[in-house]
Amino acid sequence: MSDEFRTNLLGPEPTRLPAEDEVYRGLALGHEAADLVAEHPESSLLWAILAEEAWAEGRTVESYAFARVGYHRGLDALRRSGWRGAGPVPWEHEPNQGFLRALYALGRAAAAIGEDGEPERIEKFLEGSDPRAKAAIEAL
């Protein structure tokens, strides 16, 4: 366990989502996220990729919608993995990256459409999940 996450020894353990082996395999084989998401709608990673692609093409509202779905799918997965609404979600654990990317994309799109309060809330959530996540995502 990373010491950066254990400033409070009584705090929650970091949440580590299960690997999405079929999703990773499909992406590695060159399949498009838009095709894979029909088979794996629970994948935050695929929704995050769709949000990032839409953002890159200037489709802000679609980016927001894709990111929102990825965020909610990620919350469902976190809860199934024992997360209780707070605590670290480390970027270094690859299966967590889809949720964190969707969270980042949601904050960015929410700011772009002028949604009051949401970008700040998401910024705090991302920082609380892993303080290194934002820089890692922006470096992708």
C-alpha positions in Angstrom: 0.0 0.0 0.0 1.3 3.4 -0.9 2.2 5.6 2.0 0.9 8.8 0.3 -2.6 7.4 0.8 -2.2 6.5 4.5 -2.0 9.9 6.2 -4.8 8.8 8.5 -4.1 5.2 9.7 -7.8 4.9 10.6 -8.9 6.0 7.1 -10.4 3.8 4.5 -8.2 1.4 2.5 -7.6 2.3 -1.1 -10.1 0.9 -3.5 -8.8 -1.2 -6.4 -11.2 -2.1 -9.1 -11.0 -5.5 -10.9 -9.3 -5.7 -14.2 -11.3 -5.5 -17.4 -9.3 -8.1 -19.3 -11.7 -8.4 -22.3 -11.8 -4.6 -22.7 -8.0 -4.3 -22.6 -7.7 -7.2 -25.1 -10.2 -5.6 -27.5 -8.5 -2.2 -27.3 -5.1 -3.9 -27.8 -6.5 -5.6 -30.9 -7.5 -2.2 -32.3 -11.2 -2.4 -31.7 -12.9 1.0 -31.3 -14.3 2.0 -27.9 -17.7 2.7 -29.6 -17.8 -0.9 -30.8 -16.7 -2.4 -27.5 -19.0 -0.5 -25.3 -22.0 -2.3 -26.7 -20.5 -5.5 -25.3 -19.1 -4.0 -22.1 -21.5 -1.1 -21.1 -20.2 -1.4 -17.5 -16.7 -0.3 -18.5 -15.8 3.2 -17.2 -12.7 3.0 -19.4 -14.7 2.7 -22.6 -17.0 5.6 -21.7 -14.0 7.7 -20.7 -12.4 7.0 -24.1 -15.6 8.0 -25.9 -15.7 11.2 -23.8 -12.1 12.0 -24.7 -12.7 11.4 -28.4 -15.8 13.5 -28.4 -13.9 16.3 -26.6 -11.1 16.2 -29.1 -13.6 16.6 -31.9 -15.3 19.6 -30.2 -18.5 17.6 -29.3 -18.7 19.0 -25.8 -22.2 17.9 -24.9 -21.5 14.4 -26.1 -18.3 14.4 -24.2 -20.3 15.4 -21.1 -22.9 12.6 -21.7 -20.2 9.9 -22.2 -18.3 11.0 -19.2 -21.4 11.1 -17.0 -22.2 7.5 -17.9 -18.6 6.5 -17.3 -18.6 8.2 -13.9 -21.8 6.4 -12.8 -20.6 3.1 -14.1 -17.4 3.7 -12.1 -19.3 4.6 -8.9 -21.2 1.3 -9.3 -18.0 -0.6 -9.7 -16.4 1.2 -6.7 -19.3 0.4 -4.5 -19.2 -3.3 -5.5 -15.5 -3.2 -4.6 -16.2 -2.0 -1.1 -15.8 1.8 -1.5 -18.1 3.6 0.9 -18.2 7.1 -0.6 -14.8 8.2 0.5 -11.2 7.2 0.4 -8.3 6.7 -2.1 -8.8 5.4 -5.6 -5.2 5.1 -6.7 -4.2 6.0 -10.3 -1.3 3.5 -10.2 -3.8 0.7 -10.1 -4.6 0.4 -13.9 -8.2 -0.8 -13.5 -9.0 2.5 -11.6 -7.8 4.6 -14.5 -11.1 4.4 -16.5 -13.1 5.8 -13.6 -10.6 8.5 -12.9 -10.4 9.5 -16.6 -14.3 9.6 -16.8 -14.3 11.8 -13.6 -11.7 14.2 -15.1 -13.6 14.3 -18.4 -16.9 15.0 -16.6 -15.4 17.9 -14.7 -13.9 19.4 -17.9 -17.1 19.1 -19.9 -19.2 20.4 -17.0 -17.0 23.5 -16.8 -17.3 23.9 -20.6 -21.1 23.9 -20.5 -21.2 26.2 -17.4 -22.7 23.7 -14.9 -22.6 25.5 -11.6 -20.7 23.8 -8.8 -20.0 20.5 -10.6 -16.5 21.3 -11.8 -15.3 22.2 -8.3 -17.0 19.2 -6.7 -15.4 16.9 -9.3 -12.0 18.6 -8.8 -12.2 17.8 -5.1 -13.3 14.2 -5.8 -10.4 13.7 -8.2 -7.9 15.2 -5.8 -9.3 13.1 -2.9 -9.2 9.9 -5.0 -5.5 10.4 -6.0 -3.7 13.7 -5.9 -1.5 12.5 -8.8 -4.4 11.5 -11.1 -5.0 14.9 -12.7 -1.4 15.3 -13.9 -1.3 11.7 -15.1 -4.5 12.1 -17.1 -3.3 15.4 -18.6 -0.1 13.8 -19.6 -1.9 11.1 -21.7 
